[in-house]
C-alpha cells in the first residue's frame, strides 16, 4: 500500500467515503444534518447559558441537564464538521492518529450521554422519594464527582479501543465506508483478526448500556411505587410530570443506539450498508437536537426562564 508504513502496515491516513452508494445525494443528505447540527448547537448552548444565568435553575436537576447539554454539543461537534467537509468539499482524508482520536471521543461521549441519563434518573428518584433531603444529598460536590466518575468510566473502557485498532494490520486499503471513525468501521478495514475487537466492543456497549438501563429501570420502579402511594391525584400528576422530559430523552437516546449496535453486528447481510451509515449519523445527532426542544416543551421552569431572558420580568406573566 503506497501510503502505509511497510513494516507495520499502518496507514498514514484513512479515506472516509461518506455514505456508500449515495455519493450523488451527499448534498441532499448534508442539508438535514447541517440543520440538526445548528439546532443542536444553538439549543444546547442556549440551555447552558440559561442554566448559568437564571438563579432559579441552580438546582441539581438542571446541573445534570447542563452536563447533558455540554456532552451533546461536544459529541456532535466531534463528527458533524468532518461530515460536512466530506459532503460539501469532498475532503475525505483523515490522518490515522486523528481518526483514532475522533473514535475515542465519539465512544467516550456516547457513553457519557448514557451515564448522564442514568444520573438524571437517580436525581428524579431522590427528588421524589426523598424530597426533604434532595439538596443535602445532591450537593454541588456530589454532582461534580458523579459527572467526573461517569466520564472516567467511559474513558477507561474506551482507551483499549485505540490500542486494539492500532495493533491491527491494514493491508486491504485505507478506505472507510463511513462519515466518521468509529471502532468497528475502522477495524473492518483491517486484514487481521478483528474478533477481539468485536467481542470487546460489544462487551463495552453492554456494560455501559445495560448497567445504565438497569439503574434507570430500578430508579423508575422506586419512583412509580412512591408516586402511586400518594393519596392526591394532583400530587401524583405533578410528580409524574417532572419525569416526562427525562423519559423522552431516554427513548430518543436508547432506541436508535441499540438499533445501531445490533444491526451493525447482526444485521449486516439483511440491511443495506447505507442504511447503517445514515442511522449511525442521525443517532449521533438526534439526541443533541431533540433534548433542548423536549426540555423546553415539557419543563415549565425552562420555558419561563427563556421568556424571562428574552422579554424580561413581564414576559413571565404572559
VEXTORTI-283813 format. One record per atom (N, C-alpha, C, O): x, y, z. Coordinates in steps of 0.2 Angstrom, whole numbers, padded with zeros to 4 digits, always signed. Atoms other than C-alpha are relative to their C-alpha. Example, Ala and Ser with C-alpha at 12.3 -4.5 7.8 and 13.67 -1.06 7.14 Angstrom:
// residues 2
+0004-0006+0000 +0062-0022+0039 +0004+0006+0000 +0009+0005+0003 -0004-0006-0001 +0068-0005+0036 -0004+0005+0003 -0001+0011+0004 
// end
This chain:
// residues 318
+0004-0006+0000 +0000+0000+0000 +0004+0006+0000 +0009+0007+0004 -0005-0005+0001 +0008+0016-0006 +0000+0005+0006 +0005+0008+0007 +0000-0005-0006 +0003+0027+0009 +0000-0003+0007 -0002+0000+0011 -0001+0003-0007 +0007+0015+0023 +0007-0002+0001 +0011-0002-0003 -0007+0002-0002 +0022+0010+0033 +0001-0007-0001 -0003-0011+0002 -0001+0007+0002 +0028-0006+0026 +0001-0005+0005 +0000-0010+0005 -0002+0005-0006 +0035-0013+0042 -0006-0001+0005 -0006-0006+0007 +0006+0001-0004 +0019-0010+0052 -0007-0001-0003 -0012-0002+0000 +0006+0000+0003 +0006-0009+0039 -0005+0004+0003 -0011+0003+0003 +0004-0005-0003 -0001+0006+0047 -0001+0006-0005 +0004+0009-0007 +0001-0005+0005 -0009+0019+0035 +0002+0007+0003 +0001+0008+0009 -0002-0007-0001 -0003+0037+0035 -0007+0004+0001 -0008+0008+0006 +0006-0003-0001 -0021+0042+0033 -0006-0005-0002 -0004-0010-0006 +0006+0003+0003 -0039+0035+0030 -0004+0004-0004 -0003+0010-0004 +0005-0004+0004 -0052+0040+0017 -0007-0002+0003 -0009-0007+0002 +0007+0001-0002 -0069+0042+0024 -0004+0001-0006 -0005+0007-0008 +0003+0000+0006 -0080+0038+0010 -0007+0003+0000 -0011+0002-0005 +0007-0003+0000 -0096+0046+0016 -0005-0006+0001 -0004-0011+0004 +0005+0005+0000 -0112+0036+0013 +0000-0004-0006 -0001-0002-0012 -0001+0004+0006 -0108+0022+0001 -0006-0002-0004 -0011-0004-0001 +0006+0002+0005 -0120+0020-0014 -0004+0006+0000 -0008+0007-0005 +0004-0007+0001 -0127+0038-0011 +0004+0006-0001 +0002+0011+0001 -0005-0005+0001 -0112+0048-0016 -0004+0006-0004 -0002+0012-0002 +0003-0006+0003 -0123+0058-0028 -0005+0004+0004 -0007+0009+0002 +0005-0004-0005 -0135+0063-0014 +0003+0003+0006 -0001+0005+0010 -0003-0003-0006 -0122+0069-0002 -0002+0007+0002 -0003+0009+0007 +0003-0007-0002 -0128+0087-0004 -0006+0000+0003 -0008+0004+0008 +0007+0001-0003 -0146+0082+0000 +0001-0003+0007 -0003+0000+0011 -0001+0003-0007 -0140+0071+0015 +0002+0006+0004 +0001+0006+0010 -0003-0005-0004 -0130+0086+0021 -0005+0005+0003 -0004+0008+0008 +0005-0006-0002 -0145+0098+0022 -0003-0002+0007 -0003+0003+0012 +0003+0001-0007 -0154+0089+0037 +0005-0001+0005 +0004+0001+0011 -0005+0001-0005 -0138+0085+0045 +0003+0007+0003 +0004+0008+0009 -0002-0006-0002 -0132+0103+0045 -0006+0004+0004 -0004+0007+0009 +0005-0003-0003 -0149+0109+0050 -0001-0002+0008 -0002+0002+0012 +0000+0003-0007 -0149+0097+0065 +0005+0002+0004 +0005+0004+0010 -0006-0002-0004 -0132+0102+0070 -0001+0007+0002 +0001+0009+0008 +0001-0007-0002 -0136+0121+0070 -0005+0000+0006 -0004+0004+0011 +0005+0000-0006 -0152+0117+0081 +0003-0003+0006 +0002+0000+0012 -0004+0003-0005 -0141+0106+0092 +0004+0005+0004 +0004+0006+0010 -0004-0005-0003 -0128+0119+0095 -0003+0006+0003 -0002+0008+0009 +0004-0006-0003 -0140+0134+0097 -0004-0002+0006 -0004+0001+0011 +0005+0002-0005 -0152+0124+0108 +0004-0002+0006 +0002+0000+0012 -0004+0002-0006 -0139+0116+0120 +0004+0006+0002 +0005+0007+0009 -0004-0006-0003 -0128+0132+0121 -0005+0005+0003 -0003+0008+0008 +0005-0005-0004 -0144+0142+0125 -0002-0003+0007 -0003+0001+0011 +0001+0003-0006 -0148+0129+0138 +0005+0001+0006 +0004+0003+0011 -0006-0002-0005 -0131+0131+0146 +0000+0007+0002 +0001+0008+0008 +0000-0007-0002 -0132+0150+0146 -0006+0001+0005 -0005+0004+0010 +0006-0001-0004 -0150+0149+0153 +0002-0002+0007 +0000+0001+0012 -0001+0004-0006 -0145+0137+0167 +0006+0004+0004 +0005+0005+0010 -0005-0004-0003 -0129+0148+0171 -0003+0007+0002 -0001+0009+0008 +0003-0007-0001 -0139+0165+0170 -0005+0000+0005 -0006+0005+0009 +0006+0000-0004 -0155+0160+0179 +0001-0003+0007 +0002-0009+0007 -0002+0003-0007 -0153+0158+0198 -0006-0005+0002 -0004-0010+0006 +0005+0005-0002 -0170+0148+0199 +0002-0007-0003 -0001-0012+0000 -0002+0006+0003 -0162+0135+0189 +0007-0003+0003 +0009-0008+0000 -0006+0003-0003 -0147+0132+0200 -0002-0005+0005 -0002-0004+0011 +0002+0005-0004 -0153+0116+0206 +0003-0007-0003 +0005-0007-0009 -0003+0006+0003 -0147+0098+0204 -0002-0003-0006 +0002-0004-0011 +0003+0002+0006 -0159+0093+0191 +0003+0004-0006 +0004+0001-0012 -0003-0004+0005 -0153+0107+0180 +0007+0000-0001 +0010+0001-0007 -0007+0001+0001 -0135+0105+0183 +0001-0007-0004 +0006-0007-0008 +0000+0006+0005 -0137+0087+0176 -0002+0001-0007 +0001-0001-0011 +0002-0002+0006 -0146+0094+0162 +0005+0004-0004 +0006+0003-0010 -0005-0003+0003 -0132+0106+0159 +0006-0004-0002 +0009-0003-0008 -0005+0005+0002 -0120+0092+0159 -0002-0004-0006 +0002-0006-0011 +0003+0003+0006 -0131+0083+0146 +0001+0004-0006 +0003+0002-0011 -0001-0005+0006 -0131+0098+0135 +0007+0001-0002 +0008+0001-0008 -0007-0001+0002 -0112+0100+0136 +0002-0006-0004 +0006-0006-0009 -0002+0006+0003 -0110+0082+0132 -0003-0001-0008 +0001-0003-0012 +0003+0000+0007 -0122+0083+0117 +0003+0004-0005 +0005+0002-0011 -0003-0004+0005 -0115+0098+0109 +0007-0002-0002 +0010-0001-0007 -0007+0003+0001 -0097+0091+0111 +0000-0006-0005 +0004-0006-0009 +0000+0007+0004 -0102+0074+0104 -0001+0002-0008 +0002-0001-0012 +0002-0001+0007 -0110+0081+0088 +0006+0005-0004 +0006+0004-0010 -0005-0004+0002 -0096+0094+0086 +0007-0004-0002 +0011-0002-0006 -0006+0004+0002 -0083+0080+0085 -0001-0004-0007 +0004-0006-0009 +0001+0004+0006 -0091+0072+0070 -0003+0005-0006 -0001+0004-0012 +0004-0003+0005 -0103+0084+0060 +0005+0005-0004 +0004+0004-0010 -0004-0004+0004 -0090+0097+0054 +0004-0004-0005 +0005-0002-0011 -0003+0005+0004 -0080+0082+0047 -0004-0002-0006 -0003-0003-0011 +0005+0003+0005 -0096+0075+0039 -0001+0005-0006 -0001+0004-0012 +0002-0005+0005 -0100+0092+0030 +0006+0001-0004 +0005+0003-0010 -0006+0000+0004 -0082+0093+0024 +0000-0005-0006 +0002-0004-0011 +0001+0006+0005 -0085+0076+0015 -0005+0002-0005 -0004+0001-0011 +0006-0001+0004 -0102+0081+0009 +0001+0006-0005 -0001+0006-0011 +0000-0006+0004 -0098+0098+0003 +0006+0001-0004 +0006+0004-0010 -0006-0002+0003 -0080+0099-0002 +0004-0006-0002 +0010-0006-0004 -0004+0006+0002 -0075+0081-0005 +0006-0001+0004 +0011-0005+0001 -0006+0001-0004 -0062+0082+0009 -0001-0006+0004 -0003-0006+0010 +0001+0006-0003 -0061+0064+0014 +0006-0003+0004 +0005-0008+0008 -0006+0003-0004 -0044+0061+0021 +0000+0002+0007 -0001+0008+0009 -0001-0001-0007 -0041+0060+0039 +0006-0004+0003 +0007-0010+0001 -0006+0004-0002 -0024+0055+0047 -0002-0006+0005 -0007-0006+0008 +0001+0006-0004 -0023+0038+0056 -0001+0002+0007 -0006+0000+0011 +0001-0002-0007 -0020+0046+0073 -0006+0005+0001 -0009+0004+0007 +0006-0004+0000 -0034+0059+0070 -0006-0004+0000 -0011-0003+0004 +0005+0005+0000 -0045+0045+0066 -0001-0003+0007 -0007-0004+0009 +0000+0003-0006 -0041+0036+0082 -0003+0005+0006 -0006+0003+0010 +0003-0005-0005 -0044+0052+0092 -0007+0001+0000 -0011+0002+0005 +0007-0001+0001 -0061+0055+0084 -0004-0006+0003 -0009-0005+0006 +0003+0006-0003 -0065+0037+0088 -0001+0000+0007 -0006-0002+0010 +0000+0000-0007 -0060+0039+0106 -0006+0004+0003 -0010+0003+0007 +0005-0004-0003 -0071+0054+0109 -0007-0001-0002 -0011+0000+0002 +0007+0002+0002 -0086+0048+0099 -0003-0005+0005 -0008-0005+0008 +0002+0006-0004 -0087+0032+0110 +0000+0003+0008 -0005+0001+0011 +0000-0002-0007 -0082+0041+0127 -0006+0005+0001 -0010+0004+0006 +0006-0005-0001 -0096+0055+0124 -0006-0004-0001 -0011-0002+0002 +0006+0004+0000 -0109+0042+0119 -0001-0004+0006 -0007-0004+0009 +0000+0003-0007 -0105+0033+0135 -0002+0005+0005 -0006+0003+0010 +0001-0005-0005 -0105+0049+0144 -0008+0002+0000 -0011+0003+0005 +0008-0002+0001 -0123+0053+0137 -0004-0005+0004 -0009-0003+0007 +0004+0005-0003 -0129+0037+0143 +0001+0000+0008 -0004-0001+0012 -0001-0001-0007 -0121+0039+0160 -0004+0006+0003 -0006+0006+0009 +0004-0006-0002 -0129+0057+0162 -0007-0002+0001 -0010+0000+0006 +0007+0002+0000 -0146+0050+0158 -0001-0004+0006 -0007-0004+0010 +0000+0004-0006 -0143+0037+0172 +0000+0004+0006 -0004+0003+0011 +0000-0005-0005 -0138+0051+0184 -0006+0004+0001 -0008+0005+0007 +0006-0004-0001 -0153+0061+0180 -0006-0004+0002 -0011-0002+0006 +0005+0004-0003 -0164+0046+0184 +0001-0001+0007 -0004-0001+0011 -0001+0000-0007 -0156+0044+0201 -0002+0007+0003 -0004+0007+0009 +0002-0006-0003 -0159+0063+0203 -0008+0000+0001 -0010+0003+0006 +0008+0000-0001 -0178+0061+0200 -0002-0005+0005 -0007-0004+0009 +0002+0004-0006 -0178+0046+0212 +0001+0003+0007 -0003+0003+0011 -0001-0004-0006 -0170+0057+0226 -0005+0005+0001 -0008+0006+0006 +0004-0005-0001 -0181+0071+0222 -0007-0002+0002 -0011+0002+0005 +0006+0002-0002 -0197+0061+0223 -0001-0004+0006 -0006-0004+0010 +0000+0005-0006 -0193+0048+0236 +0003+0004+0006 +0001+0002+0012 -0003-0004-0005 -0183+0060+0247 +0000+0007-0001 +0005+0010-0001 +0000-0007+0002 -0189+0077+0243 +0003+0005+0006 +0006+0010+0004 -0003-0005-0005 -0184+0085+0260 +0008+0000+0001 +0011+0004+0003 -0007+0000-0001 -0166+0079+0259 +0003+0001-0007 +0009-0001-0008 -0002+0000+0007 -0165+0082+0240 +0007+0004-0001 +0012+0002-0004 -0006-0004+0001 -0152+0097+0241 +0005-0002+0004 +0011+0000+0003 -0006+0002-0004 -0142+0090+0255 +0003-0007-0003 +0009-0008-0001 -0003+0006+0003 -0140+0073+0246 +0004+0002-0006 +0010+0000-0007 -0003-0002+0006 -0136+0080+0229 +0003+0007+0000 +0000+0012-0003 -0003-0006+0000 -0124+0094+0233 +0004+0001-0006 +0005-0003-0010 -0004-0002+0006 -0113+0103+0220 +0006-0005+0000 +0008-0007-0005 -0006+0004+0000 -0098+0092+0226 -0002-0007-0003 +0002-0010-0006 +0002+0006+0002 -0108+0076+0224 -0001+0000-0008 +0000-0005-0011 +0001+0000+0007 -0114+0081+0206 +0006+0000-0004 +0007-0003-0009 -0007-0001+0003 -0096+0086+0201 +0003-0007+0000 +0006-0009-0005 -0004+0007+0000 -0089+0069+0207 -0004-0005-0004 -0001-0009-0008 +0003+0005+0004 -0103+0059+0199 +0001+0001-0008 +0002-0003-0011 -0002-0001+0007 -0100+0068+0182 +0007-0002-0002 +0008-0005-0007 -0007+0002+0002 -0081+0065+0183 +0000-0007+0000 +0004-0010-0004 -0001+0007+0000 -0083+0047+0188 -0004-0003-0007 -0001-0008-0009 +0003+0002+0006 -0095+0045+0173 +0004+0000-0006 +0005-0004-0010 -0004-0001+0006 -0083+0052+0161 +0006-0005+0001 +0008-0008-0004 -0005+0004-0001 -0069+0042+0169 -0001-0007-0002 +0003-0011-0005 +0003+0007+0002 -0079+0026+0167 +0001-0001-0008 +0004-0006-0010 +0000+0001+0008 -0081+0029+0148 +0007+0000-0002 +0009-0004-0007 -0007+0000+0002 -0063+0034+0146 +0004-0006+0001 +0008-0008-0004 -0003+0006-0002 -0056+0019+0155 -0002-0006-0005 +0002-0010-0007 +0003+0006+0004 -0067+0007+0145 +0002+0001-0008 +0003-0004-0011 -0001-0002+0007 -0064+0016+0128 +0008+0000-0002 +0009-0001-0008 -0007+0000+0002 -0045+0018+0129 +0003-0007-0004 +0007-0006-0008 -0002+0006+0004 -0042-0001+0124 -0002+0000-0007 +0001-0003-0011 +0002+0000+0007 -0051+0003+0108 +0006+0002-0005 +0007+0000-0010 -0005-0003+0004 -0037+0014+0102 +0006-0005-0001 +0009-0006-0006 -0005+0005+0000 -0024+0000+0106 -0002-0006-0004 +0002-0008-0008 +0002+0006+0004 -0034-0014+0098 +0000+0002-0007 +0001-0002-0011 +0000-0003+0007 -0036-0003+0082 +0007+0001-0002 +0008-0001-0008 -0007-0002+0002 -0018+0002+0082 +0004-0006-0002 +0009-0006-0006 -0004+0006+0001 -0011-0016+0083 -0002-0004-0006 +0002-0008-0009 +0002+0004+0005 -0021-0022+0068 +0004+0002-0007 +0006+0008-0007 -0003-0002+0007 -0013-0023+0050 -0005+0002-0005 -0010-0001-0005 +0005-0002+0005 -0021-0013+0037 +0003-0001-0007 +0005+0004-0010 -0003+0002+0007 -0016-0022+0021 -0005+0000-0005 -0004-0002-0011 +0005+0000+0005 -0033-0021+0012 -0002+0007-0003 -0006+0007-0007 +0002-0007+0002 -0033-0002+0009 -0001+0004+0006 +0000+0002+0012 +0001-0005-0006 -0037+0013+0019 -0007+0004-0001 -0008+0009+0002 +0006-0003+0001 -0055+0017+0013 -0005-0002+0005 -0006-0008+0006 +0005+0001-0005 -0068+0018+0027 -0007+0002-0002 -0008+0008-0004 +0007-0002+0002 -0086+0017+0021 -0004+0003+0005 -0009+0000+0007 +0003-0003-0005 -0092+0029+0034 +0001+0008+0000 +0005+0010-0004 -0001-0008+0000 -0093+0048+0038 +0004+0002+0006 +0006+0008+0006 -0005-0002-0006 -0083+0047+0054 +0003-0007+0002 +0001-0012+0000 -0003+0006-0003 -0072+0035+0063 -0003-0003+0006 -0003+0000+0011 +0003+0003-0006 -0080+0023+0075 +0004-0007+0000 +0007-0009-0005 -0004+0006-0002 -0072+0007+0082 +0000-0006-0005 +0005-0008-0008 +0001+0006+0004 -0079-0007+0071 +0001+0002-0007 +0003-0002-0011 -0001-0002+0007 -0079+0003+0055 +0008+0000-0002 +0010-0001-0007 -0007+0000+0001 -0060+0006+0057 +0003-0007+0000 +0007-0009-0004 -0003+0006+0000 -0057-0012+0062 -0002-0004-0006 +0002-0009-0008 +0001+0004+0006 -0066-0019+0047 +0004+0001-0006 +0004-0003-0011 -0004-0001+0005 -0054-0011+0036 +0006-0004+0000 +0010-0005-0005 -0006+0004-0001 -0040-0022+0043 -0001-0007-0003 -0006-0009-0004 +0000+0007+0003 -0035-0038+0035 +0002-0005+0006 +0003-0011+0005 -0002+0004-0006 -0031-0045+0053 -0006-0003+0003 -0012-0002+0001 +0006+0003-0004 -0042-0055+0065 -0003+0006+0005 +0000+0008+0009 +0004-0006-0004 -0055-0042+0072 -0004-0003+0005 -0009+0000+0008 +0005+0003-0004 -0064-0055+0083 +0001+0003+0007 -0004+0004+0010 -0001-0003-0006 -0056-0047+0099 -0003+0006+0000 -0007+0008+0005 +0003-0007+0000 -0061-0030+0094 -0008+0000+0000 -0011+0003+0004 +0007+0001+0000 -0079-0036+0090 -0003-0002+0007 -0008+0001+0009 +0002+0002-0007 -0081-0045+0107 +0001+0005+0005 -0004+0007+0009 -0001-0005-0005 -0073-0031+0117 -0005+0006-0001 -0008+0009+0004 +0005-0005+0001 -0084-0018+0108 -0007-0001+0002 -0010+0003+0005 +0007+0002-0002 -0100-0027+0111 +0000-0001+0008 -0005+0001+0011 +0000+0000-0007 -0095-0030+0129 +0000+0007+0003 -0004+0008+0008 +0001-0007-0002 -0092-0012+0132 -0006+0003-0001 -0009+0007+0004 +0007-0003+0002 -0108-0007+0124 -0005-0003+0005 -0009+0001+0008 +0004+0003-0005 -0117-0019+0135 +0001+0002+0007 -0004+0003+0011 -0001-0002-0007 -0108-0015+0151 -0002+0007+0001 -0005+0008+0007 +0003-0007-0001 -0112+0004+0149 -0007+0000-0001 -0011+0002+0004 +0007+0000+0001 -0129+0002+0141 -0004-0004+0005 -0009-0001+0008 +0004+0004-0004 -0136-0012+0151 +0000+0002+0008 -0005+0002+0011 +0000-0003-0007 -0129-0005+0168 -0004+0006+0001 -0008+0006+0006 +0003-0006-0001 -0136+0012+0165 -0008-0001-0001 -0012+0002+0003 +0007+0001+0001 -0153+0005+0159 -0003-0004+0006 -0008-0002+0008 +0002+0003-0006 -0154-0006+0174 -0001+0005+0006 -0006+0005+0010 +0001-0006-0006 -0151+0009+0186 -0006+0004-0002 -0009+0006+0003 +0006-0004+0002 -0164+0019+0176 -0006-0004+0002 -0011-0001+0005 +0006+0004-0001 -0176+0005+0177 -0002-0001+0008 -0007+0000+0010 +0000+0001-0007 -0173+0002+0196 -0003+0007+0003 -0007+0007+0007 +0002-0007-0002 -0175+0021+0199 -0007+0001-0001 -0011+0004+0003 +0007-0001+0001 -0191+0022+0190 -0005-0005+0003 -0011-0003+0004 +0004+0004-0004 -0198+0007+0198 -0001+0003+0007 -0007+0003+0010 +0001-0003-0007 -0195+0015+0215 -0004+0007+0000 -0008+0008+0004 +0004-0006+0001 -0202+0032+0208 -0007-0002+0000 -0012+0001+0003 +0007+0002+0002 -0218+0023+0202 -0003-0002+0007 -0009-0001+0008 +0002+0002-0006 -0220+0015+0219 -0002+0005+0005 -0007+0006+0008 +0001-0006-0004 -0218+0031+0228 -0006+0004-0002 -0010+0007+0002 +0006-0005+0002 -0230+0041+0217 -0007-0003+0001 -0011+0000+0002 +0007+0003-0001 -0244+0028+0217 -0002-0001+0007 -0008-0002+0009 +0002+0000-0007 -0243+0028+0236 -0003+0007+0002 -0006+0008+0008 +0003-0007-0002 -0248+0047+0236 -0008+0000-0001 -0011-0003-0005 +0007+0000+0000 -0266+0050+0240 -0003+0005-0005 -0009+0003-0007 +0003-0005+0004 -0269+0065+0230 +0002-0001-0008 +0007-0002-0009 -0001+0000+0007 -0271+0064+0211 +0004+0005-0003 +0008+0004-0007 -0004-0006+0003 -0264+0081+0208 +0007-0001+0002 +0012+0001-0002 -0007+0001-0002 -0248+0076+0218 +0003-0005-0004 +0009-0005-0006 -0002+0006+0004 -0247+0060+0208 +0002+0003-0007 +0007+0002-0010 -0001-0003+0007 -0248+0070+0191 +0006+0005+0001 +0010+0005-0004 -0006-0004+0000 -0236+0083+0197 +0007-0003+0001 +0012-0001-0002 -0006+0004-0001 -0223+0070+0202 +0002-0003-0007 +0007-0003-0009 -0001+0003+0007 -0225+0061+0185 +0002+0005-0005 +0007+0004-0009 -0002-0005+0005 -0224+0077+0176 +0007+0002+0000 +0010+0004-0005 -0007-0001+0000 -0206+0080+0182 +0004-0005-0003 +0010-0003-0004 -0004+0006+0003 -0201+0064+0174 -0001+0000-0007 +0003-0004-0011 +0002+0001+0007 -0209+0066+0157 +0006+0002-0005 +0007-0002-0010 -0005-0003+0004 -0195+0076+0149 +0006-0005+0000 +0009-0006-0005 -0005+0004+0000 -0182+0064+0155 -0001-0007-0003 +0003-0010-0006 +0002+0006+0004 -0191+0049+0149 +0000+0000-0007 +0002-0004-0011 -0001-0002+0007 -0192+0057+0132 +0007-0001-0002 +0009-0003-0008 -0008+0000+0002 -0173+0059+0132 +0002-0007+0000 +0007-0008-0004 -0002+0007+0000 -0171+0041+0137 -0002-0004-0007 +0002-0007-0010 +0002+0003+0006 -0181+0035+0122 +0003+0002-0006 +0005-0002-0010 -0004-0003+0006 -0173+0047+0110 +0007-0003-0001 +0010-0003-0006 -0007+0002+0000 -0156+0041+0115 +0001-0008-0001 +0005-0010-0005 -0001+0007+0000 -0158+0022+0118 -0003-0004-0006 +0000-0009-0008 +0003+0004+0005 -0169+0017+0104 +0004+0000-0006 +0006-0006-0009 -0004+0000+0006 -0158+0022+0089 +0007-0003+0002 +0011-0006-0002 -0007+0003-0002 -0142+0017+0100 +0000-0007-0001 +0004-0010-0004 +0000+0007+0000 -0147-0001+0102 -0002-0003-0007 +0000-0008-0009 +0001+0002+0007 -0154-0002+0084 +0007+0000-0004 +0008-0004-0008 -0006+0000+0003 -0137+0004+0078 +0005-0005+0002 +0008-0008-0002 -0005+0005-0002 -0127-0008+0089 -0002-0007-0003 +0003-0010-0005 +0002+0007+0002 -0137-0024+0085 +0000-0001-0008 +0002-0006-0010 +0000+0001+0008 -0140-0021+0066 +0007+0001-0003 +0009-0003-0007 -0007+0000+0003 -0121-0016+0064 +0003-0007+0001 +0007-0008-0003 -0004+0007-0001 -0116-0033+0071 -0004-0006-0002 -0001-0011-0004 +0003+0006+0002 -0130-0045+0067 -0005+0001-0006 -0008-0004-0008 +0005-0001+0005 -0140-0037+0053 +0004+0002-0007 +0001+0005-0011 -0004-0002+0005 -0126-0034+0041 -0002-0003-0007 -0001+0001-0012 +0001+0003+0006 -0132-0046+0027 -0008+0002-0002 -0010+0001-0008 +0007-0002+0001 -0151-0040+0028 -0001+0007-0001 -0006+0009-0004 +0001-0008+0000 -0150-0021+0030 +0006+0003-0004 +0011+0002-0003 -0005-0003+0005 -0141-0011+0016 +0005+0004+0004 +0003+0007+0009 -0005-0004-0004 -0125-0003+0022 -0001+0007+0000 +0000+0010+0006 +0001-0007-0001 -0130+0014+0018 -0005+0002+0005 -0005+0008+0008 +0005-0001-0005 -0145+0012+0030 +0004+0000+0007 +0002+0004+0011 -0004+0000-0006 -0132+0008+0044 +0003+0007+0001 +0003+0009+0006 -0004-0007-0001 -0122+0024+0040 -0005+0005+0001 -0003+0009+0006 +0004-0005-0001 -0137+0035+0039 -0003+0000+0007 -0004+0005+0011 +0002+0001-0007 -0144+0028+0056 +0005+0002+0005 +0004+0005+0010 -0006-0002-0005 -0127+0030+0064 +0001+0007+0000 +0002+0010+0005 -0001-0007+0000 -0126+0048+0058 -0006+0003+0004 -0005+0008+0008 +0005-0004-0003 -0143+0053+0064 -0001-0002+0008 -0004+0001+0012 +0000+0002-0007 -0141+0043+0080 +0004+0005+0004 +0003+0007+0010 -0004-0005-0004 -0127+0055+0085 -0003+0007+0000 -0002+0011+0005 +0003-0007+0000 -0137+0070+0080 -0007+0001+0003 -0009+0006+0005 +0007-0001-0003 -0155+0066+0086 +0000+0002+0007 -0004+0006+0009 +0000-0003-0007 -0152+0067+0105 +0002+0007+0001 -0002+0011+0004 -0002-0007-0001 -0142+0083+0104 -0005+0005-0003 -0006+0011+0000 +0005-0005+0003 -0156+0091+0093 -0006+0000+0003 -0009+0005+0005 +0006+0000-0003 -0171+0085+0102 +0000+0001+0007 -0005+0004+0010 +0000-0001-0007 -0166+0086+0120 -0002+0007+0002 -0006+0008+0006 +0002-0007-0002 -0167+0105+0121 -0007+0002-0002 -0010+0005+0002 +0007-0001+0002 -0183+0105+0112 -0005-0003+0005 -0010+0000+0007 +0005+0003-0005 -0191+0092+0124 +0000+0003+0006 -0005+0004+0009 +0000-0004-0006 -0185+0101+0139 -0003+0006+0000 -0006+0009+0005 +0004-0006+0000 -0192+0117+0133 -0007-0001+0000 -0011+0003+0003 +0008+0001+0000 -0209+0110+0129 -0002-0003+0006 -0008-0001+0008 +0002+0004-0006 -0210+0099+0144 +0002+0003+0007 -0001+0001+0012 -0002-0002-0007 -0202+0109+0158 -0002+0007+0001 +0001+0012-0003 +0003-0006-0001 -0211+0124+0164 +0005+0005+0002 +0005+0011+0000 -0005-0005-0002 -0196+0132+0173 +0005+0002-0006 +0007+0008-0006 -0004-0002+0006 -0186+0132+0157 -0003+0004-0005 -0001+0009-0007 +0004-0005+0004 -0200+0140+0147 +0000+0006+0003 +0001+0011-0001 +0001-0006-0004 -0202+0153+0160 +0007+0004+0000 +0007+0010-0001 -0007-0003+0000 -0183+0156+0160 +0002+0003-0007 +0005+0008-0007 -0001-0003+0007 -0182+0158+0141 -0004+0006-0001 -0002+0011-0004 +0004-0006+0001 -0197+0170+0141 +0003+0006+0004 +0003+0012+0002 -0003-0005-0004 -0189+0180+0155 +0006+0003-0003 +0008+0009-0002 -0007-0002+0003 -0172+0180+0147 -0001+0005-0007 +0002+0009-0008 +0001-0003+0006 -0180+0186+0130 -0004+0007+0001 -0003+0012-0002 +0004-0006+0000 -0193+0198+0136 +0000+0004+0007 -0004+0008+0008 +0000-0003-0006 -0189+0202+0154 -0005-0002+0005 -0008-0007+0003 +0005+0002-0005 -0199+0200+0170 -0007+0000-0002 -0011-0005+0000 +0007+0000+0002 -0215+0205+0162 -0002-0006-0004 -0008-0008-0005 +0002+0005+0004 -0214+0191+0150 -0002-0006+0003 -0006-0010+0000 +0002+0006-0004 -0216+0178+0164 -0008+0000+0001 -0011-0005+0002 +0007+0000-0002 -0234+0184+0167 -0004-0001-0007 -0010-0001-0006 +0004+0001+0006 -0239+0182+0148 -0003-0007+0000 -0007-0008-0005 
// end
